[in-house]
């Protein structure tokens, strides 16, 4: 199999489940993430795309537990100020709208594995994803939503304007803008803010996180669709004691 060919998601799940278990074992024994993925992938002769999927989805039990403790349930967002990692959320929703696979990672966050971030182009599906994201935030009764878009991405300014236009159909206060340093802005949003992202670097750096894509899928009865690599996905029980 060449690196240019990717198996269907159900076959990938079967093929990668055992390598994922091996990586988890090595991580629990103190191996670095990079070395564990490389060692196991070489052993199973995996393609670059399959290695990418394992890198996106498999984390150590300790890290998974730490992240799950920060994750708010969807019903806990009423009255919250939410800062949205715009492309991270929109690309994942787009992936589902295009009937492409998305996965529950070991830490309980939904992630796509297409690796298209830098090559992302705004399409009609992007516009649909915007409406779905805004409708989800409205249903969750957030107080405000600040949506940040990476300025280096093509047409981010136009997308921000589109989001602002579409947000007029909703009652919560919305700001959408581009930034040269979205990660930094999200990390510095403040302890009052809930950060909507599945980006592991940001999740590790903030106090409260929500997976908006997961909320959207639950609202639309899509909860059975994400794939997993047979890890015990950690779901945060909705007993968070610091409501907005």
N, C-alpha and C positions, 0 to 999 in steps of 0.2 A: 504493500500500500504506500503510495507516495504522500508527501506532506501536503499536497494540494487537494487530497480527497479526505472527507470527514464522514465517518459512519453516522447513520441515524442515531438520534439521542438514546433510544432504548437499547441499541446495540453498544453505544458508548458506555452507558451505565453498566452493562454487563462486563464489558472489557476492562473498565477502569476501576471497578469496585475493589478488586484485590490489590492493585497497585496503591489505591488510596489507603487501604488498611495498612499496608507496609510503610507508607510515608508517615501515617499517624504514629506508628510504633517508633520509627526513628526519631520523630520530633519529640516524643515522650521520653526518649533516651538522651536528649540533649543535642541532637544533630541540628545544624542550621537548616532553614527552610530550603535554601538553594541546593545545598549538598544532598539533602534527603530526596528532593524531587529529581535531581540529576541521577543519583545512584539508582533509584527505583526505575526511572524511565529508561535508563540504559539497559538495566536488567531485562525489562519487558520489551525492549526495542520499540518504544512508542514514538510516534511522530511529533513534530514540533507543535502542532495544534493540540494533540492530546496532552503534551506536557503543559501547554498553556492552560488547559482546562483544569488540570490537577493543581497548578499554581493558584488559580483563581478560587478554587473551592475547598482545598484541604488545609486546615490549620491544626495546631496542637490543641488538645482538650483544655489546657489552661487558658490559652488565648480565646478560644471559643467561649469559655465560661465568663471571662472578663467582659467580652463584648456583649454577651446576652444580658448581663446585669445592667447595661446602659440602655437597653432597648425598651422603649415604651410601647404598650399595646395601642392599637388603633383607637380604641374608645377613650383613651386618656388625653387626646389632643384638644378637647374642647377648651376654648379660651387661651390656647397657647400661641406664642409667637414662633413661627416655624421658618427656618432658613433652609432653602432648598438648593441642593447641589444639582443645578438644572440639567446639564447634559447627562449626568449619572442616572437621574430618575427618568428623563425622557427617553434615552436610548433603551433602557430596560423595558419600559412600557411599549415602545416601538417594536422591540424584538418579539414581545408577546402578540402584538397586533398583527405582525407578519407571520404568525404561527411558527416562529422559530423557537428553539428550546431555550428556556431559562432554568436555572438550577438553584436549589437551596444549598448554600455553602454550609460547611460544618458549624459556622458561627450563627446560623439561623437567618442570614441575610440573602435575599434573592440577587443573583448575578447572571448577566448574560455572559457568554463565552466567545462572542464573535470577534472581539478585538478590533472593532471598527472605529474606536473613538476619534482618532486623528483624521480618519477618512470620512467622517460622518457628513452627510449632506441633508439639508432641509427638504423634505418632501411632503406630500399630502398626509403621509402617515405621521410625520412629526406634528403636523397641525392637529391631527386626531389625538395624538398623545398629549398635547397641551390641554385640550378640552377634557380629556379623561383625568389628567392630573388636577386641574382646577376643580372639576366636579367632585373629585375625591376629597380635596381639602375643604370644600364647602360642606360636604356631607359630614365630615369630621368636626365641623364647627370651630375651625381654628380662628384665632383673633386676627392675626396678620400672617402674611406669607411674603417673604423676601426671596426672590428667585435669582440666583447668580449664575451667569453664563460665562464661560471662558472666552475672552475677547480674541484669542488667537484662532478660534474656530471660525470658519467662513460664515458670513451673514449672521453672526451672533446679535448684532445690533438690530437687525430686522426681526429676528426671532423675539428679542426682548420687547419690541414694540407690538408684535402680534400678541404676545402673552398679556401685555397691559390692555390691549383692546378687548381680548376675550374675557379678561377678568372683570370687566364692567358688568357682566351678567351675573356676578356673584356679590354677596354682601360683605365678605371679609376684605380688609384693606390689603392691597397687593402692590408690591414694588418688584420690578424686573429690570435688571441692569447687567451690563457686562463688567468683567473685571480681569485684570492681568494676573491676579493671584487669588483665585477662588478658594483654594485650600486654606490659605492664610486667613481670608475673610471669615470663612466658616469656623475655623478654630478660635477666632477672636470675637465671635458673635456675642459671647457673654453667657453666664451661668443660667440666665433666664430662658435662653433660646433652646429650642428643640431642633436638631440638625437632621434634615431628611437626606440621607445618603446611604449607600452601601459600600462606599470607598473605605477600605480597611484602614488606611493611614489616617483618615479623618475620624473614623469611628474610635480609633485608639486614643485620639487626642481630645475628645470632647466628653461632656458629662451625660447628655441625654440625646438619644438618637431614635429615629423612626424610619421604618421601611415603607415609604409611600406606595411603592409598587405592590407590596404584599397587601396593604390596605385596599388598594384598588382591586386586586384580584379577589379578595374576600368579598368585597361589595358586589362583584360581578360573578360570584359563584365559580371562580376559576381556581380555587384553592387546591384542587386535585391535579393541576396540570404541571407544576414544577417538578423537575427530576431531582433526585439526590444520589449520592454515591454511597448510600447505605450507612452513613454516619447517624448517630443519634442527634438529630437537629434540635438545637436548644431553642425552645419557645419561651419567651418571657411571659410569665403569668402577670396578669394585669392588677398587681397589688403595689404599684409604685407609690411611694409615700410622699412624693413631692409634686403635687399637681400644679398646673399652670394657674 
